[in-house]
Amino acid sequence: MTFWQMFWVTIGSVLAFSILLILLIKGSKYSVNDTQAHSADYGGVIKEGHGGMTSFLWILFVAMVVWTIVYFAMHWSEFAVIGAYAQ
């Protein structure tokens, strides 16, 4: 990798981490009492939490979908080999 490629990867990583950190802090408004009020209790043993989709989760899900598409696009030849054996 060249210097500029490493530079932009570093900048992108720092920005992505900062955005996720801001979203985590922003989502801390959901208190413990809210969590307990929106949970289902199963025999006093397990509590399953129910809550809304936070902006952190939406952005994380979108990032995972984009990452998957980019990964498949970059490694398509590896998957094409698997498909060649099926014929």
N, CA, C and O atoms as a DFTB+ gen file, in Angstrom:
348 C
 N C O
     1  1       0.841      -1.184       0.000
     2  2       0.000       0.000       0.000
     3  2       0.879       1.237       0.000
     4  3       1.942       1.278       0.618
     5  1       0.403       2.230      -0.706
     6  2       1.129       3.490      -0.721
     7  2       0.781       4.295       0.527
     8  3      -0.122       3.953       1.290
     9  1       1.528       5.370       0.698
    10  2       1.301       6.235       1.853
    11  2      -0.117       6.788       1.841
    12  3      -0.789       6.791       2.873
    13  1      -0.581       7.258       0.680
    14  2      -1.898       7.884       0.610
    15  2      -3.021       6.889       0.846
    16  3      -4.047       7.233       1.433
    17  1      -2.833       5.661       0.393
    18  2      -3.849       4.647       0.669
    19  2      -3.945       4.382       2.171
    20  3      -5.039       4.314       2.731
    21  1      -2.800       4.236       2.805
    22  2      -2.789       4.016       4.256
    23  2      -3.366       5.229       4.996
    24  3      -4.073       5.086       5.994
    25  1      -3.053       6.412       4.490
    26  2      -3.570       7.637       5.098
    27  2      -5.095       7.647       5.071
    28  3      -5.721       7.912       6.097
    29  1      -5.702       7.366       3.928
    30  2      -7.157       7.396       3.814
    31  2      -7.811       6.254       4.583
    32  3      -8.907       6.423       5.118
    33  1      -7.166       5.105       4.647
    34  2      -7.703       4.012       5.454
    35  2      -7.708       4.408       6.931
    36  3      -8.670       4.136       7.650
    37  1      -6.639       5.045       7.373
    38  2      -6.551       5.500       8.761
    39  2      -7.606       6.560       9.055
    40  3      -8.287       6.487      10.077
    41  1      -7.746       7.538       8.175
    42  2      -8.749       8.589       8.360
    43  2     -10.153       7.977       8.392
    44  3     -10.965       8.334       9.246
    45  1     -10.441       7.056       7.464
    46  2     -11.746       6.396       7.427
    47  2     -12.026       5.601       8.691
    48  3     -13.144       5.614       9.204
    49  1     -11.013       4.910       9.191
    50  2     -11.183       4.121      10.414
    51  2     -11.463       5.015      11.612
    52  3     -12.335       4.711      12.425
    53  1     -10.740       6.101      11.724
    54  2     -10.945       7.026      12.845
    55  2     -12.335       7.654      12.757
    56  3     -13.023       7.777      13.770
    57  1     -12.752       8.054      11.553
    58  2     -14.080       8.643      11.398
    59  2     -15.184       7.629      11.712
    60  3     -16.157       7.963      12.389
    61  1     -15.039       6.406      11.227
    62  2     -16.050       5.379      11.486
    63  2     -16.155       5.090      12.983
    64  3     -17.257       4.973      13.519
    65  1     -15.010       4.974      13.656
    66  2     -15.027       4.734      15.100
    67  2     -15.669       5.909      15.833
    68  3     -16.436       5.712      16.775
    69  1     -15.356       7.123      15.404
    70  2     -15.929       8.309      16.055
    71  2     -17.441       8.358      15.883
    72  3     -18.164       8.674      16.827
    73  1     -17.923       8.045      14.673
    74  2     -19.360       8.052      14.423
    75  2     -20.056       7.000      15.283
    76  3     -21.092       7.283      15.885
    77  1     -19.505       5.797      15.347
    78  2     -20.107       4.756      16.174
    79  2     -20.096       5.130      17.650
    80  3     -21.053       4.849      18.372
    81  1     -19.020       5.759      18.095
    82  2     -18.937       6.195      19.489
    83  2     -19.990       7.263      19.790
    84  3     -20.631       7.218      20.840
    85  1     -20.171       8.209      18.889
    86  2     -21.189       9.244      19.076
    87  2     -22.573       8.615      19.128
    88  3     -23.398       8.990      19.961
    89  1     -22.831       7.652      18.233
    90  2     -24.137       6.998      18.226
    91  2     -24.376       6.198      19.505
    92  3     -25.498       6.158      20.009
    93  1     -23.323       5.558      20.034
    94  2     -23.473       4.835      21.292
    95  2     -23.790       5.788      22.441
    96  3     -24.642       5.491      23.279
    97  1     -23.116       6.916      22.481
    98  2     -23.365       7.889      23.543
    99  2     -24.771       8.466      23.401
   100  3     -25.472       8.667      24.392
   101  1     -25.173       8.727      22.160
   102  2     -26.509       9.268      21.907
   103  2     -27.590       8.270      22.335
   104  3     -28.657       8.678      22.793
   105  1     -27.326       6.981      22.192
   106  2     -28.295       5.958      22.556
   107  2     -28.354       5.658      24.035
   108  3     -29.173       4.841      24.458
   109  1     -27.511       6.292      24.837
   110  2     -27.506       6.007      26.276
   111  2     -28.689       6.643      26.995
   112  3     -28.810       6.508      28.213
   113  1     -29.570       7.338      26.263
   114  2     -30.770       7.918      26.878
   115  2     -31.762       6.833      27.282
   116  3     -32.670       7.091      28.073
   117  1     -31.603       5.636      26.754
   118  2     -32.479       4.510      27.071
   119  2     -32.035       3.960      28.419
   120  3     -31.046       3.231      28.502
   121  1     -32.763       4.308      29.470
   122  2     -32.326       4.012      30.833
   123  2     -32.565       2.541      31.205
   124  3     -33.196       1.787      30.463
   125  1     -32.048       2.166      32.361
   126  2     -32.244       0.815      32.880
   127  2     -33.729       0.581      33.170
   128  3     -34.249      -0.508      32.929
   129  1     -34.396       1.596      33.680
   130  2     -35.835       1.464      33.952
   131  2     -36.619       1.230      32.664
   132  3     -37.557       0.433      32.647
   133  1     -36.241       1.924      31.573
   134  2     -36.894       1.701      30.282
   135  2     -36.660       0.273      29.806
   136  3     -37.567      -0.378      29.288
   137  1     -35.453      -0.197      29.985
   138  2     -35.122      -1.561      29.568
   139  2     -35.963      -2.581      30.328
   140  3     -36.506      -3.511      29.731
   141  1     -36.071      -2.408      31.636
   142  2     -36.852      -3.344      32.443
   143  2     -38.345      -3.233      32.148
   144  3     -39.058      -4.235      32.201
   145  1     -38.822      -2.043      31.840
   146  2     -40.244      -1.860      31.544
   147  2     -40.625      -2.495      30.207
   148  3     -41.768      -2.916      30.027
   149  1     -39.684      -2.568      29.274
   150  2     -39.970      -3.112      27.945
   151  2     -39.452      -4.534      27.776
   152  3     -39.222      -4.975      26.650
   153  1     -39.267      -5.243      28.854
   154  2     -38.751      -6.608      28.752
   155  2     -39.825      -7.614      29.146
   156  3     -40.772      -7.295      29.865
   157  1     -39.651      -8.829      28.657
   158  2     -40.568      -9.925      29.008
   159  2     -39.850     -10.856      29.970
   160  3     -38.704     -11.243      29.740
   161  1     -40.529     -11.210      31.042
   162  2     -39.935     -12.060      32.075
   163  2     -40.431     -13.487      31.885
   164  3     -41.632     -13.731      31.771
   165  1     -39.492     -14.424      31.852
   166  2     -39.839     -15.839      31.671
   167  2     -39.489     -16.613      32.948
   168  3     -38.354     -17.053      33.125
   169  1     -40.463     -16.769      33.819
   170  2     -40.294     -17.563      35.035
   171  2     -39.275     -16.999      36.002
   172  3     -38.752     -17.740      36.835
   173  1     -38.981     -15.742      35.923
   174  2     -38.014     -15.149      36.826
   175  2     -36.580     -15.558      36.538
   176  3     -35.677     -15.219      37.303
   177  1     -36.355     -16.284      35.442
   178  2     -35.014     -16.757      35.111
   179  2     -34.397     -15.939      33.988
   180  3     -33.237     -15.536      34.065
   181  1     -35.176     -15.699      32.950
   182  2     -34.672     -14.996      31.776
   183  2     -35.517     -13.759      31.538
   184  3     -36.744     -13.814      31.626
   185  1     -34.868     -12.647      31.239
   186  2     -35.562     -11.425      30.841
   187  2     -35.124     -11.102      29.432
   188  3     -33.935     -10.941      29.154
   189  1     -36.101     -11.010      28.547
   190  2     -35.800     -10.687      27.162
   191  2     -36.177      -9.230      26.921
   192  3     -37.328      -8.833      27.102
   193  1     -35.206      -8.460      26.518
   194  2     -35.440      -7.045      26.298
   195  2     -36.073      -6.767      24.950
   196  3     -35.764      -7.422      23.955
   197  1     -36.950      -5.801      24.932
   198  2     -37.581      -5.340      23.705
   199  2     -37.430      -3.834      23.652
   200  3     -37.766      -3.131      24.605
   201  1     -36.939      -3.361      22.571
   202  2     -36.806      -1.911      22.434
   203  2     -36.793      -1.528      20.974
   204  3     -36.761      -2.377      20.083
   205  1     -36.817      -0.263      20.759
   206  2     -36.820       0.241      19.389
   207  2     -35.458       0.111      18.733
   208  3     -34.434      -0.073      19.391
   209  1     -35.485       0.213      17.419
   210  2     -34.227       0.210      16.666
   211  2     -33.576       1.574      16.848
   212  3     -34.157       2.603      16.503
   213  1     -32.391       1.571      17.382
   214  2     -31.672       2.826      17.568
   215  2     -30.951       3.188      16.281
   216  3     -30.765       2.346      15.403
   217  1     -30.552       4.435      16.178
   218  2     -29.809       4.871      14.988
   219  2     -28.490       4.106      14.889
   220  3     -28.003       3.851      13.788
   221  1     -27.911       3.740      16.033
   222  2     -26.682       2.951      16.031
   223  2     -26.895       1.619      15.320
   224  3     -26.073       1.215      14.497
   225  1     -28.001       0.934      15.634
   226  2     -28.273      -0.359      15.004
   227  2     -28.559      -0.209      13.520
   228  3     -28.088      -1.016      12.718
   229  1     -29.325       0.815      13.136
   230  2     -29.616       1.020      11.719
   231  2     -28.331       1.244      10.934
   232  3     -28.137       0.645       9.876
   233  1     -27.458       2.100      11.442
   234  2     -26.210       2.384      10.732
   235  2     -25.315       1.155      10.718
   236  3     -24.640       0.895       9.722
   237  1     -25.300       0.398      11.805
   238  2     -24.498      -0.820      11.836
   239  2     -25.006      -1.852      10.836
   240  3     -24.203      -2.498      10.163
   241  1     -26.313      -2.018      10.725
   242  2     -26.877      -2.959       9.757
   243  2     -26.582      -2.524       8.325
   244  3     -26.234      -3.355       7.487
   245  1     -26.715      -1.248       8.041
   246  2     -26.400      -0.739       6.699
   247  2     -24.924      -0.957       6.388
   248  3     -24.576      -1.358       5.277
   249  1     -24.056      -0.694       7.364
   250  2     -22.619      -0.896       7.158
   251  2     -22.310      -2.368       6.882
   252  3     -21.462      -2.674       6.043
   253  1     -22.989      -3.281       7.579
   254  2     -22.748      -4.711       7.340
   255  2     -23.207      -5.120       5.941
   256  3     -22.540      -5.923       5.288
   257  1     -24.326      -4.586       5.473
   258  2     -24.801      -4.906       4.128
   259  2     -23.826      -4.361       3.081
   260  3     -23.487      -5.056       2.123
   261  1     -23.376      -3.116       3.264
   262  2     -22.413      -2.536       2.324
   263  2     -21.124      -3.335       2.334
   264  3     -20.561      -3.616       1.276
   265  1     -20.647      -3.704       3.517
   266  2     -19.420      -4.498       3.620
   267  2     -19.574      -5.837       2.886
   268  3     -18.652      -6.271       2.196
   269  1     -20.719      -6.483       3.028
   270  2     -20.966      -7.762       2.364
   271  2     -20.952      -7.595       0.854
   272  3     -20.354      -8.411       0.152
   273  1     -21.592      -6.565       0.346
   274  2     -21.617      -6.332      -1.097
   275  2     -20.212      -6.050      -1.622
   276  3     -19.812      -6.592      -2.653
   277  1     -19.473      -5.213      -0.925
   278  2     -18.104      -4.908      -1.348
   279  2     -17.237      -6.159      -1.291
   280  3     -16.437      -6.392      -2.197
   281  1     -17.379      -6.960      -0.256
   282  2     -16.589      -8.184      -0.127
   283  2     -16.870      -9.141      -1.281
   284  3     -15.944      -9.679      -1.886
   285  1     -18.172      -9.354      -1.590
   286  2     -18.512     -10.245      -2.695
   287  2     -18.007      -9.695      -4.023
   288  3     -17.566     -10.461      -4.879
   289  1     -18.064      -8.393      -4.205
   290  2     -17.572      -7.795      -5.454
   291  2     -16.066      -7.982      -5.597
   292  3     -15.577      -8.242      -6.696
   293  1     -15.334      -7.853      -4.508
   294  2     -13.877      -7.966      -4.570
   295  2     -13.410      -9.413      -4.686
   296  3     -12.349      -9.671      -5.253
   297  1     -14.179     -10.355      -4.163
   298  2     -13.772     -11.765      -4.136
   299  2     -14.660     -12.627      -5.027
   300  3     -14.809     -13.824      -4.782
   301  1     -15.244     -12.033      -6.049
   302  2     -16.182     -12.759      -6.889
   303  2     -15.529     -13.961      -7.560
   304  3     -16.170     -14.998      -7.734
   305  1     -14.263     -13.833      -7.937
   306  2     -13.590     -14.941      -8.626
   307  2     -13.489     -16.175      -7.732
   308  3     -13.545     -17.302      -8.226
   309  1     -13.344     -15.978      -6.448
   310  2     -13.273     -17.120      -5.533
   311  2     -14.606     -17.861      -5.483
   312  3     -14.633     -19.089      -5.410
   313  1     -15.704     -17.119      -5.523
   314  2     -17.016     -17.750      -5.492
   315  2     -17.375     -18.352      -6.843
   316  3     -18.134     -19.319      -6.910
   317  1     -16.836     -17.789      -7.916
   318  2     -17.082     -18.340      -9.253
   319  2     -16.449     -19.718      -9.386
   320  3     -16.978     -20.577     -10.092
   321  1     -15.328     -19.937      -8.718
   322  2     -14.673     -21.244      -8.746
   323  2     -15.564     -22.291      -8.070
   324  3     -15.657     -23.424      -8.543
   325  1     -16.205     -21.924      -6.987
   326  2     -17.098     -22.843      -6.305
   327  2     -18.266     -23.207      -7.224
   328  3     -18.676     -24.367      -7.282
   329  1     -18.799     -22.217      -7.937
   330  2     -19.884     -22.466      -8.858
   331  2     -19.475     -23.332     -10.034
   332  3     -20.305     -24.054     -10.587
   333  1     -18.211     -23.275     -10.425
   334  2     -17.730     -24.073     -11.561
   335  2     -17.738     -25.547     -11.221
   336  3     -17.947     -26.376     -12.106
   337  1     -17.516     -25.896      -9.971
   338  2     -17.502     -27.314      -9.559
   339  2     -18.920     -27.892      -9.520
   340  3     -19.092     -29.108      -9.603
   341  1     -19.920     -27.044      -9.397
   342  2     -21.298     -27.527      -9.292
   343  2     -21.851     -27.993     -10.633
   344  3     -22.863     -28.692     -10.676
   345  1     -21.189     -27.610     -11.735
   346  2     -21.715     -27.956     -13.063
   347  2     -21.255     -29.318     -13.490
   348  3     -21.601     -29.773     -14.580
